[in-house]
Amino acid sequence: MEAFWLKMPLFGSTFSPKKTPPRKSASLSNLHNLDRSTREVELGLDYGTPTMNLAGQSLKFENGQWIAETGVSGGVDRRETQRLRRRNQQLEEENNLLRLKVDILLDMLSETTAESHLMEKELDELKSVSRRRK
């Protein structure tokens, strides 16, 4: 039986995997060249608060929100921001009321249209009955 497998050209007699090429450098980063204290600052667990500078305005991330560090957000002070938020809330409430009114008016229009179609149908039936009598 063993001679049968050795004579088959489809199946090789020995298993010989290809040689793997040598590995290249694991990292292109030069952090491994830094001393321990610098690495702790760069990779340590004390991250501090995230900050960013956007269009000349410095912002920090606190309690789930971006807050302007200077107290002025994009040239608008906090009182103006609060006033704009209140106005926005009022406009959202007004918008919701207007949507409700539009829905009610559409329902009324649908009901009136249905009644009008029923009346037209009854009128057509009455006209056809009166024509038969003549």
Secondary structure as the mmCIF struct_conf table of DSSP 4:
data_model
#
loop_
_struct_conf.conf_type_id
_struct_conf.id
_struct_conf.beg_label_comp_id
_struct_conf.beg_label_asym_id
_struct_conf.beg_label_seq_id
_struct_conf.end_label_comp_id
_struct_conf.end_label_asym_id
_struct_conf.end_label_seq_id
HELX_RH_AL_P HELX_RH_AL_P1 GLU A 2 LYS A 7
BEND BEND1 PRO A 9 PHE A 11
BEND BEND2 SER A 13 THR A 14
HELX_LH_PP_P HELX_LH_PP_P1 PRO A 17 ARG A 23
BEND BEND3 ALA A 26 ALA A 26
HELX_RH_3T_P HELX_RH_3T_P1 LEU A 31 ASN A 33
BEND BEND4 LEU A 34 LEU A 34
HELX_RH_AL_P HELX_RH_AL_P2 ARG A 36 LEU A 43
BEND BEND5 GLY A 44 LEU A 45
STRN STRN1 THR A 51 LEU A 54
TURN_TY1_P TURN_TY1_P1 ALA A 55 GLY A 56
STRN STRN2 GLN A 57 GLU A 62
TURN_TY1_P TURN_TY1_P2 ASN A 63 GLY A 64
STRN STRN3 GLN A 65 ALA A 68
TURN_TY1_P TURN_TY1_P3 GLU A 69 THR A 70
BEND BEND6 GLY A 71 GLY A 71
STRN STRN4 VAL A 72 SER A 73
TURN_TY1_P TURN_TY1_P4 GLY A 74 GLY A 75
STRN STRN5 VAL A 76 ASP A 77
HELX_RH_AL_P HELX_RH_AL_P3 ARG A 78 ARG A 133
#
